[in-house]
Amino acid sequence: MRILLIAGAAMAAMSLSATHAQAGEPPWCAVISLGPGSVYEDCQYYSFEACRPVVLAGNRGFCNHNPRWTPPVAGKGVSHKRRVHHG
């Protein structure tokens, strides 16, 4: 039953992977063991602390940096020019 639940979640995640890739994925993945030689990457966590309970809940896995994560690009800040009053 548990494997079916995880497999269903994996299929749902795969269908959303194109959307996540376009919007940018979070930096942390829970890498969950599905059995001998089979793992599932659940990349939806914005912190290690958010990922950790998933792998500690009996899913036999670990948290890892998302290899597809790209940090946000720092945009140019708004420039505020000071006016100097002479007089």
C-alpha positions in Angstrom: 0.0 0.0 0.0 2.8 2.4 0.9 4.6 1.7 -2.3 1.5 2.5 -4.3 1.1 5.8 -2.4 4.7 6.7 -3.1 4.4 5.6 -6.7 1.3 7.7 -7.1 3.0 10.7 -5.7 6.0 10.2 -8.0 3.7 10.1 -11.0 1.9 13.3 -9.9 5.3 15.0 -9.4 6.5 14.0 -12.8 3.4 15.5 -14.4 4.2 18.8 -12.6 7.9 18.7 -13.3 7.7 20.9 -16.4 5.8 23.5 -14.5 8.4 23.4 -11.7 11.3 23.7 -14.1 9.8 26.8 -15.6 9.1 28.4 -12.3 12.3 27.3 -10.7 12.5 24.4 -8.3 13.1 24.6 -4.5 16.7 24.0 -3.3 16.1 20.7 -1.4 15.0 17.2 -2.3 13.9 14.3 -0.2 15.5 11.3 -1.9 13.3 8.3 -0.9 14.1 4.7 -1.3 11.3 2.7 -3.0 13.2 -0.6 -2.8 16.4 -2.2 -4.0 17.9 0.1 -6.7 14.9 2.3 -6.9 14.6 5.9 -5.5 12.3 8.8 -5.9 13.3 12.5 -5.7 10.7 14.7 -4.0 12.0 18.2 -4.7 9.6 20.6 -3.1 11.4 21.8 0.0 12.7 25.3 0.6 14.8 24.3 3.6 16.6 21.3 5.0 14.4 21.6 8.1 11.3 21.2 5.9 12.7 18.1 4.1 14.0 16.3 7.2 10.6 15.1 8.7 9.8 13.5 5.3 12.8 11.2 5.4 12.5 10.6 9.2 8.9 9.5 8.8 10.0 6.0 7.8 10.6 6.7 4.2 14.3 5.4 4.4 15.8 8.3 2.6 17.9 11.5 2.9 17.7 15.2 2.1 20.0 16.4 -0.7 20.5 19.6 -2.6 18.3 19.8 -5.7 20.7 19.5 -8.7 18.2 21.5 -10.9 17.9 24.4 -8.5 19.2 27.7 -9.6 19.5 30.5 -7.1 17.4 33.6 -7.8 19.2 36.3 -9.8 19.7 39.4 -7.8 18.1 42.2 -9.7 19.3 45.8 -9.7 18.0 47.6 -6.7 16.0 50.8 -6.9 18.4 53.6 -7.0 17.5 56.6 -4.8 19.4 59.7 -5.7 19.8 62.2 -2.9 19.3 65.8 -3.8 21.8 68.1 -2.3 20.4 71.5 -1.3 22.8 74.3 -1.5 22.0 77.3 0.2 
